[in-house]
Amino acid sequence: MIPLLAVQLSRRLHGDWRPRRIFFSNSRWRILSAQSRQQILLRPAQVPSNLLLSLLGRLGVIARTVKLVVLWTPALVLFCLGWERTSARWAVSAARASGPTSIKLVQWASTRRDLFSEELCECFSELTDQASAEPWSCVYAAILDRELPGWEHTFLIREDAELLGSGSVAQVFKGSVRVNQAPVAIKVLRPGVKRQIAADLAVLERVAVIAEWLFPAWGPRDAVAQFRESLESQLDLLNEAIHLNRFRDNFAGNPYVKFPRPMSPWVSESVLIESFEDGIPLLSIEGPEKRKKMARVGLISLLQMVFEDNLVHGDLHSGNLRYIPREDALLFLDAGIVCELVPQDRLNFLDLFEAIALNEGYRVGELMVERTRPSSLDVLSEEAKHQFCKEMEELVDQVTSTHLKPQDIGAGNVLQQVMALCSRHGVRIEPRFVNVAVAMGILEGLGNSLDPEIDIMTAAIPVILSAKFAAF
């Protein structure tokens, strides 16, 4: 048997594990007990002095900074020259070459139409999170040994385990329960991804300090802080397990909405074992009546998440929404990112949508100007405020006359126009508003692909009024 290089994490360094190399054949590694594997992987290693360790860490940050500067400088130069589309395409290429942090950064930027132009966001949205696939190996088995001791007595994973998903941060493999052979999904963070992202975020924060001095109106430091919060939540799979359980509780009485069930206690920061749910793409649903039914289920789910539960799935793309034929149910996957509003922000959000529903477009503009943080009243003149409110009034008139029907204005187009309007006038939106609005736009678009006649505004009005009454 050709020896395999088993790269494993031997000691903590800056909050993560540093790899060391051990040679084993794959067959020999599999027959070792979990305790033996841990003894081998955690064998004492020579630790350099603190001074040398600090020096190596600084050199690593410098080298990473140089690489990122080389990759990203052309995109920034092209952007400053006014070639937005070309700079966006270069940014997408640079993100692919830079690693998970940059990929997540560009994906996050694609949702911030209040900060970037529509053209930039369209180009950024072309970047997917699909990363090079790594097959199941002793590396991932050792991670499970470290995070969930004794897992191999409860679960079984074949050497040629099916890869269910491969992202820049984690991979998902298919396994089974030993007792009854019930399938499970095993999500594991990629080795070393925490350390790499921590280093990249440190570089990004230094860049944000400089950018804050050059472009204070954009609020680069706030934007980086928001991105850090979003990214770090995805690096702790305990968060995802908590979110899944909350969603399952919220929709416990709805047989048409399903979420995977975390297999407690087999959950840790780096590993999540959950029930395997076999679904098909939404566009593969056959029959117009069944497609319309699932569109309505999606719409009801969206309204409940936003206006009743205040817990919205924050990563609603087509890969995370599936249909389970045998249960005739809509399946939500990957709940690592969620959107929640604090009480005051939630009340502001309800007021905003109530004004839209009642066709009070000028009032919508006033609310967005007055209730942003920091208030845009401090930076907008009376004339600029009036112009912004008038344009918002025209937009809302268009929305309420067509009721968000895609054949008239296009799925999600209204939300894009609102954020683009804010970007043009320098009105800074509460980031959580943007996250909820983007989730609503995506799910609405998926619902419209199943039923073009679906009308989100008419269905939302009674739910909004009920939620406002409950808030008081």
C-alpha positions as CSV (number, residue, x, y, z in Angstrom):
1,M,0.0,0.0,0.0
2,I,1.4,3.4,-1.0
3,P,1.9,5.5,2.2
4,L,-0.4,8.4,2.6
5,L,0.7,11.7,4.0
6,A,-1.6,12.2,7.0
7,V,-1.6,15.9,7.9
8,Q,-3.0,16.5,11.3
9,L,-3.2,19.2,13.9
10,S,-0.6,18.7,16.6
11,R,-0.8,21.8,18.8
12,R,-2.7,25.0,19.2
13,L,-1.2,28.1,17.5
14,H,-3.1,31.4,17.7
15,G,-6.4,29.7,18.5
16,D,-6.0,26.9,15.8
17,W,-4.0,23.8,15.2
18,R,-0.7,23.6,13.4
19,P,-0.1,20.7,11.0
20,R,2.6,18.1,11.4
21,R,3.3,15.2,9.1
22,I,3.1,11.5,9.8
23,F,3.4,8.7,7.4
24,F,0.9,5.9,7.6
25,S,-0.8,3.6,5.1
26,N,-4.5,4.3,4.9
27,S,-5.3,0.7,5.9
28,R,-3.0,0.8,8.9
29,W,-4.5,4.2,10.0
30,R,-8.1,2.8,9.9
31,I,-7.4,-0.1,12.2
32,L,-5.9,2.1,14.9
33,S,-8.2,2.9,17.7
34,A,-9.2,6.5,18.3
35,Q,-7.0,6.6,21.4
36,S,-4.0,5.4,19.5
37,R,-4.6,7.9,16.7
38,Q,-4.8,10.7,19.3
39,Q,-1.6,9.6,21.0
40,I,0.3,9.6,17.6
41,L,-1.1,13.0,16.5
42,L,-0.6,14.7,19.9
43,R,2.9,13.3,20.4
44,P,5.0,16.1,21.9
45,A,6.7,18.3,19.3
46,Q,9.6,20.6,19.6
47,V,8.2,24.1,20.3
48,P,10.4,27.0,19.3
49,S,11.1,29.8,21.7
50,N,8.5,32.5,22.1
51,L,10.7,35.0,20.3
52,L,11.1,32.8,17.3
53,L,7.5,31.9,17.3
54,S,6.5,35.6,17.3
55,L,9.0,36.3,14.5
56,L,7.6,33.5,12.4
57,G,4.1,34.7,13.0
58,R,5.0,38.3,11.9
59,L,6.8,37.0,8.8
60,G,3.7,35.0,7.9
61,V,1.4,38.0,8.3
62,I,3.8,40.1,6.1
63,A,4.0,37.4,3.4
64,R,0.2,37.0,3.4
65,T,-0.2,40.8,3.2
66,V,2.1,41.0,0.2
67,K,0.2,38.3,-1.6
68,L,-3.1,40.0,-1.0
69,V,-1.8,43.3,-2.1
70,V,-0.4,41.8,-5.3
71,L,-3.7,40.1,-6.1
72,W,-6.0,42.9,-5.2
73,T,-4.2,46.1,-6.3
74,P,-5.2,45.8,-10.0
75,A,-8.9,45.6,-9.0
76,L,-8.6,48.7,-6.8
77,V,-6.7,50.7,-9.5
78,L,-9.3,49.8,-12.1
79,F,-12.1,50.8,-9.7
80,C,-10.5,54.2,-9.1
81,L,-10.2,54.7,-12.9
82,G,-13.9,54.2,-13.2
83,W,-13.9,50.8,-14.9
84,E,-16.3,49.2,-12.5
85,R,-17.2,46.1,-14.4
86,T,-13.6,45.3,-15.2
87,S,-12.5,45.9,-11.6
88,A,-15.4,43.6,-10.4
89,R,-14.3,40.8,-12.7
90,W,-10.7,41.2,-11.5
91,A,-11.9,41.1,-7.9
92,V,-13.8,37.9,-8.5
93,S,-10.6,36.3,-9.9
94,A,-8.5,37.7,-7.0
95,A,-11.0,36.3,-4.5
96,R,-10.7,32.8,-6.0
97,A,-6.9,32.9,-5.8
98,S,-6.9,34.4,-2.3
99,G,-8.8,31.8,-0.3
100,P,-12.0,31.5,1.8
101,T,-11.9,34.9,3.4
102,S,-11.8,36.8,0.1
103,I,-14.5,34.6,-1.4
104,K,-16.8,35.2,1.6
105,L,-15.9,39.0,1.4
106,V,-16.9,39.3,-2.3
107,Q,-20.1,37.2,-1.6
108,W,-21.0,39.5,1.3
109,A,-20.3,42.6,-0.9
110,S,-22.7,41.3,-3.5
111,T,-25.5,41.6,-1.0
112,R,-24.7,45.2,0.0
113,R,-26.4,47.2,-2.7
114,D,-26.6,50.0,-0.3
115,L,-22.8,50.4,-0.4
116,F,-21.9,49.3,-3.9
117,S,-23.4,50.0,-7.3
118,E,-25.8,47.5,-8.9
119,E,-23.2,46.8,-11.6
120,L,-20.6,45.8,-9.1
121,C,-23.0,43.7,-7.1
122,E,-24.2,41.8,-10.2
123,C,-20.6,40.9,-11.0
124,F,-19.8,39.9,-7.4
125,S,-22.9,37.6,-7.3
126,E,-21.3,35.4,-10.0
127,L,-18.8,34.1,-7.5
128,T,-20.0,30.8,-6.0
129,D,-18.7,29.2,-2.8
130,Q,-17.8,25.9,-4.5
131,A,-14.2,25.0,-3.6
132,S,-11.9,22.2,-4.6
133,A,-13.2,18.9,-3.2
134,E,-11.1,16.8,-0.8
135,P,-12.1,13.2,-0.3
136,W,-12.7,11.7,3.1
137,S,-9.3,10.8,4.6
138,C,-7.5,10.1,7.9
139,V,-7.1,13.9,8.2
140,Y,-10.9,14.4,8.6
141,A,-11.2,11.2,10.8
142,A,-8.6,12.6,13.2
143,I,-10.5,15.9,13.4
144,L,-13.6,13.9,14.5
145,D,-11.4,12.0,17.0
146,R,-10.3,15.3,18.5
147,E,-13.7,17.0,18.5
148,L,-16.0,14.1,19.2
149,P,-14.2,11.2,21.0
150,G,-15.9,7.9,20.4
151,W,-17.8,8.9,17.3
152,E,-16.6,5.8,15.4
153,H,-18.6,3.6,17.9
154,T,-21.9,5.3,16.9
155,F,-21.3,6.3,13.2
156,L,-19.7,4.8,10.2
157,I,-18.1,6.6,7.3
158,R,-16.8,4.6,4.3
159,E,-13.4,5.3,2.9
160,D,-15.1,6.4,-0.4
161,A,-17.7,8.4,1.5
162,E,-20.0,10.5,-0.8
163,L,-19.2,14.2,-0.7
164,L,-22.5,16.1,-0.3
165,G,-21.0,19.6,-0.5
166,S,-17.7,21.3,-0.7
167,G,-17.4,25.0,0.3
168,S,-14.5,27.2,1.0
169,V,-14.9,26.9,4.8
170,A,-16.3,23.3,5.3
171,Q,-17.1,20.0,3.6
172,V,-20.1,17.7,4.1
173,F,-19.8,14.0,3.9
174,K,-22.4,11.2,4.0
175,G,-22.2,8.7,6.7
176,S,-24.6,6.4,8.6
177,V,-25.6,5.3,12.1
178,R,-24.0,1.9,13.0
179,V,-27.1,0.5,14.7
180,N,-29.7,1.0,12.0
181,Q,-27.7,2.3,9.0
182,A,-29.8,5.5,8.9
183,P,-27.9,8.0,6.8
184,V,-26.4,11.2,8.4
185,A,-24.6,14.2,7.1
186,I,-21.2,15.1,8.6
187,K,-20.1,18.7,8.2
188,V,-16.4,19.3,9.0
189,L,-14.4,22.5,8.9
190,R,-11.5,22.4,6.5
191,P,-8.1,21.9,8.3
192,G,-6.4,25.2,9.1
193,V,-9.3,27.4,7.8
194,K,-9.7,29.2,11.2
195,R,-6.0,30.2,11.3
196,Q,-6.0,31.4,7.7
197,I,-9.2,33.5,8.1
198,A,-7.9,35.0,11.4
199,A,-4.8,36.1,9.6
200,D,-6.7,37.5,6.7
201,L,-9.1,39.4,8.9
202,A,-6.2,41.0,10.7
203,V,-4.8,42.3,7.4
204,L,-8.3,43.4,6.3
205,E,-8.8,45.4,9.5
206,R,-5.5,47.2,9.0
207,V,-6.5,48.1,5.4
208,A,-9.9,49.3,6.8
209,V,-8.1,51.8,9.1
210,I,-6.3,53.3,6.1
211,A,-9.5,53.3,4.0
212,E,-11.4,55.0,6.8
213,W,-9.0,57.9,6.5
214,L,-9.4,58.1,2.7
215,F,-13.1,57.3,2.3
216,P,-14.8,58.2,5.7
217,A,-18.3,58.4,4.1
218,W,-18.2,54.7,3.3
219,G,-17.6,53.6,6.8
220,P,-14.9,50.9,6.0
221,R,-14.2,49.9,9.6
222,D,-17.9,49.4,10.3
223,A,-18.2,47.3,7.2
224,V,-15.3,45.1,8.1
225,A,-16.7,44.6,11.6
226,Q,-20.0,43.5,10.2
227,F,-18.2,41.1,7.8
228,R,-16.1,39.7,10.6
229,E,-19.2,39.0,12.7
230,S,-20.9,37.3,9.7
231,L,-17.8,35.2,8.9
232,E,-16.9,34.1,12.5
233,S,-20.5,32.8,13.0
234,Q,-19.8,30.4,10.2
235,L,-16.6,29.1,11.9
236,D,-18.4,27.7,14.9
237,L,-20.7,24.8,13.9
238,L,-22.3,24.9,17.4
239,N,-24.0,28.1,16.2
240,E,-25.5,26.3,13.3
241,A,-26.8,23.5,15.5
242,I,-28.5,26.1,17.8
243,H,-30.0,27.8,14.7
244,L,-31.3,24.5,13.4
245,N,-33.0,23.6,16.7
246,R,-34.6,27.1,16.9
247,F,-36.0,26.8,13.3
248,R,-37.2,23.3,14.1
249,D,-39.1,24.6,17.1
250,N,-40.5,27.6,15.2
251,F,-41.9,25.3,12.4
252,A,-42.7,22.3,14.6
253,G,-46.4,22.6,13.7
254,N,-45.9,22.9,9.9
255,P,-45.5,19.5,8.2
256,Y,-44.5,21.2,4.9
257,V,-41.3,22.8,6.2
258,K,-38.3,20.7,7.2
259,F,-34.8,21.4,8.7
260,P,-32.1,18.8,9.4
261,R,-31.9,17.6,13.0
262,P,-28.6,18.0,14.8
263,M,-27.5,14.6,16.3
264,S,-26.9,15.8,19.8
265,P,-24.5,15.4,21.5
266,W,-22.4,14.9,18.4
267,V,-21.7,18.6,17.7
268,S,-18.7,20.7,18.3
269,E,-17.1,23.9,17.0
270,S,-15.5,22.1,14.0
271,V,-17.9,19.2,13.4
272,L,-21.7,18.9,13.0
273,I,-23.4,15.6,12.6
274,E,-27.1,16.0,11.5
275,S,-29.8,13.9,9.9
276,F,-29.5,13.4,6.2
277,E,-32.4,14.9,4.3
278,D,-32.7,13.8,0.6
279,G,-34.2,16.5,-1.5
280,I,-34.3,17.6,-5.1
281,P,-33.9,21.1,-6.7
282,L,-37.0,23.3,-6.5
283,L,-37.1,23.6,-10.3
284,S,-37.3,19.8,-10.6
285,I,-40.7,19.8,-9.0
286,E,-43.2,18.3,-11.5
287,G,-46.8,19.6,-12.0
288,P,-48.0,23.2,-11.8
289,E,-50.2,22.6,-8.7
290,K,-47.4,21.2,-6.7
291,R,-45.1,24.0,-7.8
292,K,-47.7,26.6,-6.7
293,K,-48.2,24.9,-3.4
294,M,-44.4,24.9,-2.6
295,A,-44.3,28.6,-3.7
296,R,-47.0,29.4,-1.1
297,V,-45.2,27.3,1.5
298,G,-42.0,29.3,0.9
299,L,-43.9,32.6,1.1
300,I,-45.6,31.7,4.4
301,S,-42.2,30.5,5.7
302,L,-40.6,33.8,4.8
303,L,-43.3,35.9,6.4
304,Q,-43.2,33.8,9.6
305,M,-39.4,34.1,9.8
306,V,-39.4,37.9,9.2
307,F,-42.5,39.2,11.0
308,E,-43.3,36.6,13.6
309,D,-40.2,34.7,14.7
310,N,-37.6,37.4,14.0
311,L,-35.2,34.6,12.9
312,V,-34.5,34.6,9.2
313,H,-32.3,32.1,7.3
314,G,-29.5,34.3,6.0
315,D,-28.1,32.1,3.2
316,L,-31.1,31.4,1.1
317,H,-29.7,30.4,-2.3
318,S,-31.0,27.6,-4.5
319,G,-28.5,25.1,-3.1
320,N,-29.9,25.5,0.4
321,L,-33.5,25.1,-0.6
322,R,-34.7,21.7,-1.7
323,Y,-37.9,19.7,-2.1
324,I,-38.6,16.4,-0.4
325,P,-41.0,14.4,-2.7
326,R,-41.8,11.7,-0.2
327,E,-42.9,14.2,2.4
328,D,-44.2,16.9,0.1
329,A,-42.1,19.4,2.1
330,L,-39.7,22.3,1.6
331,L,-36.3,21.7,3.0
332,F,-34.0,24.4,4.4
333,L,-30.3,23.6,4.7
334,D,-27.1,25.3,6.0
335,A,-28.4,27.5,8.8
336,G,-25.0,28.9,9.7
337,I,-26.0,32.5,9.0
338,V,-29.2,33.9,10.4
339,C,-30.6,37.5,10.6
340,E,-32.2,38.8,13.8
341,L,-33.2,42.3,14.7
342,V,-33.0,43.9,18.1
343,P,-36.4,45.2,19.4
344,Q,-36.0,48.8,18.2
345,D,-34.6,47.8,14.8
346,R,-37.5,45.3,14.4
347,L,-40.0,48.0,15.2
348,N,-38.3,50.3,12.6
349,F,-38.4,47.5,10.1
350,L,-42.2,46.9,10.7
351,D,-42.9,50.7,10.4
352,L,-41.0,50.7,7.1
353,F,-42.9,47.8,5.6
354,E,-46.2,49.2,6.9
355,A,-45.5,52.5,5.1
356,I,-44.8,50.6,1.9
357,A,-47.9,48.5,2.2
358,L,-50.0,51.6,2.8
359,N,-48.5,53.4,-0.2
360,E,-46.8,56.1,1.9
361,G,-43.7,56.4,-0.2
362,Y,-42.6,59.8,1.1
363,R,-42.9,58.5,4.7
364,V,-40.7,55.5,3.8
365,G,-38.0,57.9,2.7
366,E,-38.3,59.9,5.9
367,L,-38.1,56.7,8.1
368,M,-35.0,55.5,6.3
369,V,-33.3,58.9,6.7
370,E,-34.3,59.4,10.4
371,R,-33.8,55.9,11.8
372,T,-30.4,55.0,10.4
373,R,-27.5,54.8,12.7
374,P,-25.8,57.3,12.6
375,S,-28.7,59.3,11.4
376,S,-28.5,60.5,7.8
377,L,-30.1,63.8,9.0
378,D,-26.6,64.9,10.1
379,V,-25.1,64.6,6.6
380,L,-28.0,65.3,4.2
381,S,-29.3,68.8,3.4
382,E,-33.0,69.5,3.5
383,E,-33.0,69.6,-0.3
384,A,-31.1,66.3,-0.6
385,K,-33.5,64.7,2.0
386,H,-36.5,66.0,0.0
387,Q,-35.1,64.6,-3.3
388,F,-34.5,61.2,-1.7
389,C,-38.0,61.0,-0.3
390,K,-39.6,62.1,-3.6
391,E,-37.6,59.3,-5.5
392,M,-38.6,56.8,-2.8
393,E,-42.3,57.9,-3.2
394,E,-42.1,57.3,-6.9
395,L,-40.6,53.8,-6.3
396,V,-43.2,52.8,-3.8
397,D,-46.0,54.0,-6.1
398,Q,-44.6,51.6,-8.7
399,V,-44.4,48.8,-6.2
400,T,-47.9,49.1,-4.8
401,S,-49.4,49.4,-8.3
402,T,-47.9,46.1,-9.4
403,H,-47.8,44.3,-6.0
404,L,-44.3,42.9,-6.6
405,K,-45.4,40.7,-9.5
406,P,-42.4,39.6,-11.4
407,Q,-44.1,40.0,-14.8
408,D,-44.2,43.7,-14.1
409,I,-41.0,44.6,-12.3
410,G,-39.0,41.4,-11.8
411,A,-38.4,39.3,-8.7
412,G,-36.4,41.1,-6.0
413,N,-36.0,44.2,-8.2
414,V,-37.8,46.5,-5.8
415,L,-35.3,45.7,-2.9
416,Q,-32.4,46.2,-5.3
417,Q,-33.8,49.6,-6.3
418,V,-34.3,50.7,-2.7
419,M,-30.7,49.9,-1.8
420,A,-29.4,51.5,-5.0
421,L,-31.3,54.6,-4.2
422,C,-29.8,54.7,-0.7
423,S,-26.4,54.2,-2.2
424,R,-26.8,57.1,-4.6
425,H,-28.0,59.5,-1.9
426,G,-25.5,58.4,0.8
427,V,-28.2,57.1,3.1
428,R,-26.6,54.4,5.3
429,I,-28.9,51.5,6.1
430,E,-28.8,49.4,9.2
431,P,-26.8,46.3,8.1
432,R,-29.3,43.9,9.6
433,F,-32.1,45.6,7.5
434,V,-30.0,44.8,4.5
435,N,-29.5,41.1,5.5
436,V,-33.3,40.6,6.0
437,A,-34.2,42.4,2.8
438,V,-31.7,40.3,0.8
439,A,-33.1,37.1,2.3
440,M,-36.6,38.2,1.4
441,G,-35.6,39.1,-2.1
442,I,-33.9,35.7,-2.7
443,L,-36.8,33.6,-1.3
444,E,-39.3,35.7,-3.2
445,G,-37.4,35.1,-6.4
446,L,-37.3,31.4,-5.9
447,G,-41.0,31.4,-5.1
448,N,-41.7,33.4,-8.3
449,S,-39.8,30.8,-10.3
450,L,-42.4,28.2,-9.1
451,D,-45.4,30.4,-9.3
452,P,-45.2,33.7,-11.3
453,E,-48.5,34.9,-9.9
454,I,-47.4,34.9,-6.3
455,D,-48.1,38.2,-4.6
456,I,-46.0,38.9,-1.5
457,M,-47.3,42.3,-0.7
458,T,-51.0,41.3,-0.4
459,A,-50.0,38.4,1.8
460,A,-47.7,40.5,4.0
461,I,-50.1,43.3,5.0
462,P,-52.1,41.3,7.7
463,V,-48.9,39.7,9.0
464,I,-47.2,43.1,9.3
465,L,-50.1,44.6,11.2
466,S,-50.4,41.6,13.5
467,A,-46.6,41.8,14.3
468,K,-46.8,45.5,15.0
469,F,-49.7,44.9,17.4
470,A,-47.7,42.2,19.2
471,A,-44.7,44.4,19.4
472,F,-46.6,46.9,21.5
